[in-house]
């Protein structure tokens, strides 16, 4: 596991505070859905009842499942029916994606930047799931961890707006962590992990955020962490993707297969940024 590149601290950068963490930038139901994944037995009814607590997410989910992409023979009228037809895991993945897209749709967020980042988040999530889909429970966890691996970036964007977009432009697709630490007091990987822990999300998800930039070999990481780390590179620059193809641990599925299998899901999830 490698630490981010060192940078001199900026005295004017905001201080870290674990005592007063920022609230999640997405609906509370999303946090509860993720926490629910830790429950030993979760029924379809449990998932449906939780989603229905948020009318906006419910409406967005029903619009999505009734869209031409899914080609339903009849209209799906409620969340319980959606869970029965599509499966608990698929519905949960869609709702979490809809929720995490919320802050990226804000009018004050640069649209091109939001599209680029959202494409990366959902690509990482879908490919991380496919890399360990021989274990359904771990695959669901990997999807969620992949979706949230850069949540520190989302928070930096909310806090600093155009200044953070400018920083990412300056990084030019390279690792931005040294610049983040210098200008804002903390890099996005450690910030994201700290926030996920503060929100009470599974430690496996926080750890995946903390180590998603780990350099190969990845033998010291768990399979979920490995999947997110490899998927993060596959969804990065061409050079990063090439490195991922060459250094993927043999504990994971073949990365080329994961990319191919994830394409349709990535296309669907990418469209969620439009509402």
Buried (B, 14 or more C-beta within 10 A) or exposed (E): EEEBBEBEEEEEBEEEEEEEBBEBBBBEBBBBBBBBBEEEEBEBEBBBEBBBEBEEBBEBBBEBBBEEEBEBEEEBEEBBBBBBBBEBBBBBBBBBBBBBBBBBBEEEBBEEBBBEBBBBBBBBBBBBBBBBBEEEEBBBBBBBBBBBBBBBBBBBBBEBBEEBBBBBEEBEEBBBBBBBBBBBBBBBBBBBBBBBBBBEBBEBBBBBBBBBBBEBEBEEBBBBBBBBBBBBBBBBEEEBBEBBBEBBBEBBBEBEEBBEBBEEBBEBBBBBBEE
